[in-house]
Each structure stands twice: as C-alpha cells, then as structure tokens.
Amino acid sequence: MPWNEFQFWIVSLVALAGLYAVLRPLLPNKKGASPSCPSCTASPGVKKPKLTPLTISKDAKRDGGEATR
C-alpha cells in the first residue's frame, strides 16, 4: 500500500464520499424510516395512507380493439 503518497489519500477520501452518497438513500434516518421509502414507517402504530380504488371492475370486458382473424 502506498501509505506515503498523497494521491492515495485523496482517492481514498473521494471513494469513501462516493460510497456514502450511494448508500445514503438506503440508510434509515433518525425516525427509523428509510428516506427511499416515504410510506414505510418504523412504528407499527402509524397507519399507511389508503390506496386509490380502481376505476374498473375485474369482470369488465373490453370493447373492440381486438383484431379478428
């Protein structure tokens, strides 16, 4: 290892800063929730937001648009 060369230390610091920048979104914050998952919570007592209901039913049939052979 080139312990006495300043380029080694500069490149090592840049590499550590890059690693931190890549991993930062995946690390949990002080509240416990990860910034990459805003709807996730660390405490189970907090309710998650409701999802939007679908505007079509699962039994709906398509009108046209299909090619006949």
Secondary structure, 3 states (H helix, E strand, C coil): CCCCCHHHHHHHHHHHHHHHHHHHHHCCCCCCCCCCCCCCCCCCCCCCCCCCCCCCCCCCCCCCCCCCC
